[in-house]
Amino acid sequence: MNDLATPELHADSGARTRTLTRRDAWFFVMPTLFVVSTILGAVRWFSPVPFWDMWEHTVRFYADILDGRWSAFLDQANEHRILISYALFWLDYRIFGGVTVFLIAVNLCLMAALWLCLCMAARSLVGDQRRLFILCCALLAIPCFSWLQSENINWGFQSQFYLAYLLPLASLLCMASWMEAPRASRRIIWAVVLAILSAFTMANGLLALPLLVVILALGRRCTWRRVLYLIAVTIATFAAWTYHYSAVPHQSAPLKRMVEFVLIFLGGPFGLIFHSLFIAMLVGAVLIGACAFLAVQWLRGRARHPVYLALILFTAYVGAAGAAASLGRSAYGLDTAISARYETPILLLYSAILLLFIHLHRAKAATVPVVCTISIFIPLVMLSTQLDAIGPTGPEVARQKMLAALALNAGVDDREAIGRIYPQNDAIHIELIHQIAASAIAHDVSVFALPSMRMARAWVGKPVQATELVPCLGSVDAYAPLPNDPRHFQFRGWAFVAPTRRVPPIAFIVEDSQVIGAALTGIERSDVHDRIDHRATHAGFEGYGSRIGTGPLAVYCPRDDEGA
């Protein structure tokens, strides 16, 4: 009797591994928190002010396009060809005003696309175990939407960084899908197209086509004709990519430091979480061992699924990207290896390794409980950094960037402020960014097209009667000449529009009926909150101007506060 019952019991146990239970709903709480907090973080950290490389490769790029130089689409960005991102930058300026809202939205969409690619890989690797597949998808959302990669999320320039990993991953998965279903010839075509496009994201995207050659040569559907065709496409793409290419010199570093850089690069998320380069290096070494073990399993025949091979090659791609980064970045210090912008490929690498191990052990009863345990442990480890997305730092960083834009808008040399949006703040680069800003102002694009910046340009230096300014509550609490630009002063104080009970986005400093400066609000002032109005919490301002005498200073605000 027991013997007859055993198959039924086993069948019931198998059914439970294929369907979700009510308790499984708890495993979706943390992934949902990560996704929502990252989206909120993108909003809270948002700034319309270009950052660093964006000045040369978005602002100046679009100014060149307006001047009729359409070849700007083919310009290098350091050592990269970023044709696809240039197209996105053009759309951002042409349609959305160049304030990077569109570009940040694109970054979020690319993160979602990476997650979907990994979910598709999971669907192939876990077979018909529906419960395991859904749990994997929930778990994969945590690294894909982690705030550890914050620099890529809230920096509009980084679409090329996401694309440099999304397109090769999608290309390899398309090729693997064609190997599973060879009659679906469109999939191999898409694989080749995506690999070609990868070359025009970042320099490491050039590896996508050689990896396609490898996966095709190692797969069961290999024919020499297909391999030769793909090699020809690879050579043609390389030739197009190198046309009029100028090599970018980099500082060299000793081999030992480069090896350490790669190890820290691979263990970067743990280095950021635990603030330790040693832990990052240790994790990086473990990761290399894990990848080697997984590759050996394929060589031994324990795993022959095409998607398994695709993910193995993707891990090699990420490792090669780390090695390439060490060539140009290790000379600047090992701590640069755990920069937040490098965490996107590493989090994808961790996700790929997880899926590969799950595939090897998918038939074991302990696999689902282990995935459930990981689903609890991993988000708890990453939670503290994830909460930074919704902390108070983002709005303050955005305010400081706007202050730097105001300095450029007024032609003021405040190197401390400008250094927050263009870290290379030596004399040569300060002159360069002022030139780019002047060009953007002339074309009325980017942050300089915002109403507050236009008003500052139009009204500073004019009699107050010739403007649309009216007196408002406020005071100038302090002012001092700038160290690098003694002709200009930095002003601090507060402003509040009592009739509408609003903090104006911009306030103006008036001396002897002359507008001498403009300042941006947003600084927390608890004293004004307590003394004037609870809505005046962020009435504090900071800005720039030029004194014309020794008369009293007054604060004025735009007449139409809401329109400002």
C-alpha positions in Angstrom: 0.0 0.0 0.0 2.8 2.4 0.9 4.6 1.5 -2.4 1.4 2.5 -4.3 1.2 5.8 -2.5 4.8 6.8 -3.0 4.5 8.0 -6.7 1.5 10.1 -5.7 3.4 11.7 -2.9 6.3 12.5 -5.2 4.0 13.9 -7.8 2.4 16.2 -5.1 5.9 17.3 -4.0 6.9 18.1 -7.5 3.7 20.1 -8.0 4.6 22.2 -5.0 8.0 23.1 -6.5 6.2 24.2 -9.7 3.5 26.5 -8.1 3.7 29.5 -5.8 2.4 29.4 -2.2 1.0 32.3 -0.2 4.2 32.4 1.8 6.1 33.1 -1.4 4.4 36.5 -1.7 6.8 37.7 1.1 9.7 37.2 -1.3 8.4 39.9 -3.6 8.3 42.6 -0.8 12.0 43.5 -1.0 12.3 43.4 -4.8 9.3 45.8 -4.9 11.0 48.0 -2.4 14.2 48.1 -4.4 12.4 49.0 -7.7 10.2 51.7 -6.1 13.0 53.2 -4.1 15.3 53.4 -7.1 12.6 55.1 -9.1 12.0 57.5 -6.2 15.8 58.0 -6.0 15.9 58.9 -9.7 13.3 61.6 -9.0 14.9 62.9 -5.7 18.5 63.0 -7.2 17.3 64.5 -10.5 19.1 67.6 -11.7 18.8 69.3 -15.1 22.4 70.4 -14.9 24.8 68.4 -17.1 27.5 66.6 -15.2 31.2 66.1 -16.3 31.4 64.5 -19.7 28.0 65.7 -20.6 29.3 69.2 -21.1 31.4 68.1 -24.0 29.4 65.3 -25.3 25.8 66.5 -24.9 25.9 70.3 -24.6 28.7 71.0 -27.0 27.6 68.1 -29.2 24.1 69.6 -29.7 25.5 73.1 -30.2 27.6 71.6 -33.0 24.5 70.0 -34.5 22.7 73.4 -34.4 25.7 74.9 -36.1 25.3 72.4 -38.9 28.2 70.0 -38.0 26.3 66.7 -38.3 29.5 64.7 -38.3 29.4 65.3 -34.5 27.5 62.0 -34.3 30.7 60.2 -35.2 32.9 62.0 -32.7 34.8 60.0 -30.1 33.9 60.2 -26.4 37.3 59.5 -24.9 38.2 56.1 -26.3 34.6 55.2 -27.2 32.2 55.4 -30.1 28.8 56.3 -28.6 26.7 56.7 -31.7 23.6 55.3 -30.1 23.8 57.5 -27.1 24.5 60.5 -29.3 21.1 59.8 -30.9 19.5 59.7 -27.5 21.2 63.0 -26.6 19.9 64.6 -29.8 16.4 63.4 -29.0 16.7 64.8 -25.4 17.6 68.2 -26.7 15.5 68.3 -29.8 12.2 67.1 -28.2 12.6 67.4 -24.4 14.6 70.6 -24.0 17.9 69.0 -23.0 17.1 68.9 -19.2 17.9 65.1 -19.0 14.4 64.0 -17.9 14.2 61.8 -21.0 17.8 60.4 -20.4 17.1 59.4 -16.8 13.9 57.7 -18.0 15.9 55.9 -20.6 18.3 54.7 -17.9 15.5 53.2 -15.9 14.0 51.5 -19.0 17.4 50.0 -19.8 17.7 48.7 -16.3 14.2 47.0 -16.7 15.4 45.6 -20.1 18.4 44.0 -18.4 16.2 42.5 -15.8 13.9 41.1 -18.5 16.9 39.6 -20.4 18.0 37.8 -17.2 14.4 36.6 -16.6 14.3 35.2 -20.1 17.6 33.4 -19.4 16.1 32.1 -16.1 13.0 30.8 -18.0 15.2 28.7 -20.3 17.6 27.5 -17.5 15.0 26.3 -14.9 12.8 24.4 -17.3 9.2 23.8 -16.3 9.7 24.7 -12.6 7.4 27.7 -12.5 7.8 28.5 -8.9 11.6 28.5 -9.1 11.4 30.7 -12.2 9.2 33.3 -10.6 11.3 33.4 -7.4 14.4 33.8 -9.6 12.8 36.8 -11.4 11.9 38.4 -8.1 15.5 37.9 -6.8 17.0 39.2 -10.0 15.2 42.5 -9.6 17.3 43.3 -6.5 20.7 43.6 -8.3 19.2 45.0 -11.5 17.6 47.9 -9.6 20.1 48.3 -6.9 21.1 51.8 -5.9 24.7 50.6 -5.7 24.8 51.7 -9.4 23.5 55.2 -8.5 25.9 57.1 -10.7 24.6 55.3 -13.7 21.0 55.9 -12.7 21.0 59.6 -12.1 23.6 60.6 -14.6 22.0 61.1 -18.0 25.2 60.4 -19.8 25.2 56.7 -18.8 22.9 55.2 -21.3 25.9 54.0 -23.2 27.1 52.2 -20.1 23.8 50.3 -19.8 23.7 49.6 -23.5 27.3 48.3 -23.5 26.0 45.3 -21.4 22.4 45.1 -22.5 23.1 44.6 -26.2 25.9 42.0 -25.9 23.7 40.0 -23.3 20.7 40.2 -25.6 22.8 39.3 -28.6 24.2 36.1 -26.9 20.7 35.1 -25.7 19.3 35.6 -29.2 22.0 33.3 -30.6 21.3 30.7 -27.8 17.6 30.9 -28.6 18.3 30.2 -32.3 20.4 27.2 -31.3 17.4 25.9 -29.4 15.1 26.5 -32.3 17.1 26.7 -35.5 14.1 27.3 -37.7 13.6 30.7 -36.1 16.1 32.3 -38.4 15.2 35.8 -37.3 16.8 35.2 -33.9 20.3 34.7 -35.4 19.8 37.9 -37.5 18.8 39.8 -34.4 21.8 38.4 -32.6 24.2 39.8 -35.3 22.4 43.2 -35.5 22.6 43.6 -31.7 26.2 42.7 -31.6 27.0 45.2 -34.4 25.2 47.9 -32.4 27.1 46.9 -29.3 30.3 48.2 -31.0 28.8 51.7 -31.0 28.0 51.9 -27.2 31.4 51.7 -25.6 34.8 50.3 -26.7 34.2 47.0 -24.9 31.1 46.5 -27.0 33.5 45.4 -29.8 33.8 42.1 -28.0 30.2 41.2 -28.7 30.8 40.0 -32.3 33.9 37.8 -31.4 31.8 36.3 -28.6 29.1 35.4 -31.1 31.7 33.7 -33.2 32.7 31.7 -30.2 29.2 30.6 -29.2 28.4 29.7 -32.8 31.6 27.7 -33.1 31.0 25.8 -29.8 27.3 25.2 -30.5 25.7 22.2 -32.1 24.4 24.3 -35.0 27.9 25.3 -36.1 28.8 25.2 -39.8 32.0 26.7 -41.2 30.0 28.9 -43.6 28.1 30.5 -40.8 31.3 31.1 -38.9 33.0 32.6 -41.9 30.1 34.9 -42.5 30.2 36.1 -38.9 33.9 36.6 -39.0 33.5 38.8 -42.1 30.8 40.9 -40.4 33.2 41.2 -37.4 36.1 42.4 -39.6 33.8 44.9 -41.4 32.5 46.3 -38.1 36.0 46.7 -36.7 37.0 48.5 -39.8 34.1 50.9 -39.6 34.7 51.5 -35.9 38.4 52.3 -36.4 37.8 54.7 -39.3 39.4 58.1 -38.3 39.9 56.8 -34.8 42.4 58.5 -32.5 44.0 56.5 -29.8 43.6 58.0 -26.3 46.8 57.9 -24.2 46.5 56.5 -20.6 48.8 56.4 -17.7 50.3 52.9 -17.2 50.4 51.0 -14.0 52.4 48.0 -12.7 51.0 44.6 -13.5 50.4 43.9 -9.7 48.3 47.0 -9.4 46.3 46.1 -12.5 45.6 42.6 -11.1 44.5 44.1 -7.8 42.3 46.6 -9.7 40.5 43.7 -11.5 39.9 41.8 -8.3 38.5 44.9 -6.6 36.4 45.7 -9.7 34.8 42.2 -9.5 34.1 42.5 -5.8 33.0 46.1 -6.0 29.5 45.8 -4.5 30.9 44.2 -1.4 33.7 46.8 -1.2 31.1 49.5 -1.3 28.8 47.9 1.3 31.5 47.0 3.8 33.8 50.0 2.9 36.8 47.6 2.4 39.1 47.1 -0.6 40.4 43.9 1.0 36.9 42.3 1.1 36.3 43.4 -2.5 39.6 41.8 -3.5 38.7 38.6 -1.7 35.2 38.4 -3.3 36.8 39.1 -6.7 39.1 36.1 -6.3 36.2 33.9 -5.3 34.2 35.1 -8.3 37.0 34.2 -10.7 37.1 30.7 -9.1 33.3 30.4 -9.4 33.4 31.3 -13.1 36.2 28.8 -13.8 34.2 26.1 -12.0 31.1 26.9 -14.1 33.1 26.8 -17.3 34.6 23.5 -16.4 31.1 22.1 -15.9 30.2 23.0 -19.5 33.4 21.5 -20.8 32.7 18.2 -18.9 29.2 18.1 -20.4 27.3 18.6 -17.1 25.5 21.5 -18.7 25.0 21.8 -22.5 22.2 24.3 -22.6 22.9 27.1 -25.1 21.8 29.7 -22.7 24.2 28.3 -20.1 27.0 28.8 -22.7 25.7 32.3 -23.5 25.9 33.4 -19.8 29.4 31.8 -19.4 30.5 34.0 -22.3 28.8 37.0 -20.8 30.8 36.6 -17.6 33.9 36.5 -19.7 32.7 39.7 -21.3 32.4 41.4 -18.0 35.8 40.2 -16.9 37.3 41.5 -20.1 35.7 44.9 -19.4 37.3 44.9 -16.0 40.7 44.1 -17.4 40.3 46.9 -20.0 39.3 49.4 -17.2 42.4 48.4 -15.3 44.5 49.5 -18.3 43.2 53.1 -18.1 42.1 53.6 -14.5 44.3 51.6 -12.2 47.0 54.4 -12.3 44.5 56.7 -10.6 44.2 54.5 -7.5 42.6 51.2 -6.5 39.7 52.9 -4.9 38.5 54.0 -8.4 37.7 50.3 -9.0 34.7 50.5 -6.7 33.1 53.5 -8.3 29.3 53.3 -8.3 29.3 53.5 -12.1 31.2 50.2 -12.3 28.7 48.3 -10.3 26.2 47.7 -13.1 28.2 45.0 -14.9 29.3 43.4 -11.7 25.7 43.1 -10.4 24.8 41.6 -13.8 27.8 39.2 -13.4 26.5 38.1 -10.0 23.1 37.5 -11.5 24.5 35.4 -14.3 26.6 33.3 -11.9 23.5 32.7 -9.7 21.4 31.5 -12.7 24.2 29.2 -13.8 24.4 27.5 -10.4 20.6 27.3 -10.2 20.7 25.5 -13.6 23.2 23.0 -12.4 21.1 22.2 -9.3 17.6 22.8 -10.5 16.5 19.2 -10.0 17.5 19.1 -6.4 14.9 19.5 -3.7 17.1 22.0 -1.8 17.4 24.5 -4.7 14.1 26.3 -4.0 14.8 26.7 -0.2 18.3 28.0 -1.0 16.9 30.6 -3.5 14.4 31.6 -0.8 17.2 32.0 1.7 19.2 34.1 -0.7 16.2 36.2 -1.4 16.1 37.2 2.3 19.8 37.5 2.9 20.9 39.5 -0.2 18.4 42.4 0.2 19.2 42.8 3.9 22.9 43.1 3.1 22.2 45.7 0.4 19.4 47.6 2.2 21.5 50.3 3.9 22.9 51.5 0.5 19.4 51.2 -1.1 17.9 53.6 1.4 20.4 56.3 0.3 18.1 56.6 -2.7 15.4 58.2 -0.6 17.6 59.9 1.9 18.2 63.7 2.2 21.4 63.7 0.2 19.9 63.7 -3.3 18.0 67.1 -3.1 21.0 68.8 -1.6 23.3 67.5 -4.3 20.8 68.7 -6.9 20.7 72.1 -5.3 24.5 72.4 -5.4 24.5 71.5 -9.1 22.0 74.2 -9.8 24.2 76.7 -7.9 27.1 75.7 -10.2 24.9 76.3 -13.2 24.0 79.7 -11.9 27.7 80.5 -11.6 28.2 79.5 -15.3 25.1 81.4 -16.2 26.6 84.6 -14.7 30.1 84.0 -15.9 31.4 83.6 -12.4 34.5 81.7 -11.6 33.4 79.8 -8.4 35.7 76.8 -8.7 34.4 75.0 -5.7 30.8 75.1 -7.0 31.7 74.3 -10.6 33.9 71.4 -9.4 30.6 69.7 -8.4 29.5 69.4 -12.0 32.9 69.4 -13.7 35.5 67.8 -11.4 38.4 68.9 -13.6 38.4 72.4 -12.2 41.9 73.6 -13.1 42.3 76.9 -15.0 42.3 75.2 -18.4 39.2 73.2 -17.9 37.4 76.0 -16.1 37.9 78.1 -19.2 36.6 75.2 -21.4 33.4 74.7 -19.4 32.7 78.5 -19.4 33.1 78.4 -23.2 30.7 75.5 -23.5 28.2 77.2 -21.2 28.5 80.4 -23.2 27.7 78.4 -26.4 24.7 76.8 -24.7 23.5 80.2 -23.5 23.8 81.6 -27.0 21.7 78.7 -28.4 19.3 78.8 -25.4 19.6 75.1 -24.6 19.9 72.8 -21.6 19.7 74.2 -18.0 20.3 77.7 -19.3 16.9 77.7 -21.0 15.1 77.3 -17.7 13.0 80.4 -16.7 15.1 81.1 -13.6 18.3 81.2 -15.6 16.8 83.4 -18.3 15.5 85.8 -15.7 18.9 86.0 -14.0 20.6 86.9 -17.4 17.9 89.4 -18.3 17.5 91.3 -15.0 20.9 91.3 -13.2 22.6 94.7 -13.9 19.3 96.5 -14.7 17.3 99.0 -12.6 14.7 97.2 -10.6 12.0 99.3 -12.2 12.9 97.8 -15.6 12.2 94.3 -14.3 9.2 92.3 -13.1 10.5 92.1 -9.6 8.7 93.1 -6.4 10.0 93.3 -2.8 9.5 90.2 -0.7 10.3 89.0 2.8 14.0 88.1 3.2 17.4 89.3 4.0 21.0 89.0 2.9 22.8 87.5 5.9 26.3 87.3 4.5 28.4 88.1 1.4 32.0 87.8 0.4 34.2 88.1 -2.7 35.1 84.8 -4.4 38.7 83.7 -4.0 39.2 83.1 -7.8 37.0 85.9 -9.0 37.2 88.9 -6.6 35.0 91.0 -9.0 32.0 88.8 -8.0 30.5 88.2 -4.6 28.7 85.2 -3.1 25.5 86.0 -1.3 23.7 84.0 1.3 20.3 84.8 2.9 16.6 83.9 2.6 13.5 84.9 0.7 9.8 84.2 1.0 6.7 85.4 -0.8 4.2 86.2 2.0 1.0 86.7 -0.1 1.3 83.3 -1.7 3.1 81.6 1.2 5.7 80.2 -1.3 9.4 80.0 -1.4 10.4 81.5 -4.8 12.9 79.3 -6.8 15.0 82.3 -7.4 15.6 85.6 -5.6 17.3 88.8 -6.6 19.6 91.1 -4.6 19.0 94.8 -5.1 21.2 97.7 -4.1 20.3 101.4 -4.7 17.4 100.3 -7.0 19.9 98.3 -9.1 19.7 94.5 -9.4 23.2 93.3 -8.6 22.8 89.6 -8.2 20.6 86.4 -8.3 20.4 83.5 -5.9 18.7 80.1 -5.8 16.6 79.0 -2.8 16.4 75.5 -1.4 18.6 75.7 1.7 16.9 74.5 4.9 16.4 77.4 7.4 14.7 76.2 10.6 14.9 79.8 12.0 12.8 81.1 9.1 10.4 78.2 9.5 9.9 79.0 13.2 9.8 82.8 12.9 8.0 83.4 9.6 6.0 80.5 8.2 6.2 76.7 8.4 6.2 76.7 4.6 9.4 78.6 4.6 11.6 75.7 5.6 13.7 75.8 2.5 13.7 79.6 2.1 17.5 79.9 2.4 19.3 81.0 -0.7 22.8 81.2 -2.2 23.9 83.1 -5.3 26.2 85.5 -7.0 26.4 89.2 -7.8 28.6 92.3 -7.9 28.4 95.1 -5.4 28.2 98.6 -6.7 28.5 100.6 -3.5 28.0 100.3 0.2 24.2 100.8 0.3 21.7 98.5 2.1 20.8 95.3 0.3 17.2 94.3 -0.3 15.6 91.0 -1.5 13.2 91.0 -4.4 11.3 88.1 -6.0 9.6 87.6 -9.4 6.2 89.1 -9.6 4.6 85.9 -10.9 6.1 83.4 -8.5 4.4 80.4 -10.0 5.6 81.3 -13.5 9.2 81.5 -12.2 
